[in-house]
Amino acid sequence: MHPAQHPGPLKDGQVAADRLGGDAELLGHRGDGDPAALGERHGRRSEAKKAIAAAALDLLPGAEGSIVLDGGTTTAALAELLPAERRLLAVTSSVPIAARLSAAPGVTLHVLGGRVRGVTQCAVGETTVRALSELRVDVAFLGANGISPTHGFTTPDDAEASVKRAMVRAGQRVVVLADSSKLDREHLVRFAAPEDVDVLVTDAEADPGVVAELEKAGIDVVLA
């Protein structure tokens, strides 16, 4: 492992950090179409996200199992609840989740390397996708910006979508954690078709009609 290399001084709040599997570069730029910055999203529907995370605990693998945690506020809520006695290997592309789990008892942490987007604080790029291609975990937990019973699971950014696709491929079981505001919405880039996802955990405010369509598409829907 070697220090991150940059051609010149960092600007506009850029920072560099060393990560397993490659260098990480945090770019403080927010482009058109990006999701809200992480700090803005953290307070939205927080109670629903906590309930979703608590319900997702039942979907964790057994002791000595392995998981992938996608970035996002709902997956971060799950990270805070991981039981120490389960002794899990956790893989993540998220800098905030890695910080939470770095000293968590019972968790062996693997941080994916890559270029870190300032908006989501998640590693993206070829380095991240390549590292995921070598992994096979028991359960992959992902977030989504949009969920459609016909089109599937979407996000605004193509780089984020590439990493999410790799996480889907890495998981023996794929679980999406998303509050009900994401249902029946579509964003620019699809990262998973309905048949790629095993379980959706959402909150009790989910539209029953949309839930029924998702279940008809073969997805188990858990209402928290």
Stockholm file with secondary structure:
# STOCKHOLM 1.0

chainA/1-224         MHPAQHPGPLKDGQVAADRLGGDAELLGHRGDGDPAALGERHGRRSEAKKAIAAAALDLLPGAEGSIVLDGGTTTAALAELLPAERRLLAVTSSVPIAARLSAAPGVTLHVLGGRVRGVTQCAVGETTVRALSELRVDVAFLGANGISPTHGFTTPDDAEASVKRAMVRAGQRVVVLADSSKLDREHLVRFAAPEDVDVLVTDAEADPGVVAELEKAGIDVVLA
#=GR chainA/1-224 SS CCCCCCSSCCCTTCEEEEETTEEEEEECCCCTTCCCCHHHHHTTTHHHHHHHHHHHGGGSCCTTCEEEECSSHHHHHHHHHCCGGGCEEEEESBHHHHHHHTTCTTEEEEECCEEEETTTTEEESHHHHHHHHTCCEEEEEECCSEEETTTEEEESCHHHHHHHHHHHHHEEEEEEECCGGGBTCCCSEEEECGGGCSEEEECTTSCHHHHHHHHHTTCEEEEC
#=GC SS_cons         CCCCCCSSCCCTTCEEEEETTEEEEEECCCCTTCCCCHHHHHTTTHHHHHHHHHHHGGGSCCTTCEEEECSSHHHHHHHHHCCGGGCEEEEESBHHHHHHHTTCTTEEEEECCEEEETTTTEEESHHHHHHHHTCCEEEEEECCSEEETTTEEEESCHHHHHHHHHHHHHEEEEEEECCGGGBTCCCSEEEECGGGCSEEEECTTSCHHHHHHHHHTTCEEEEC
//
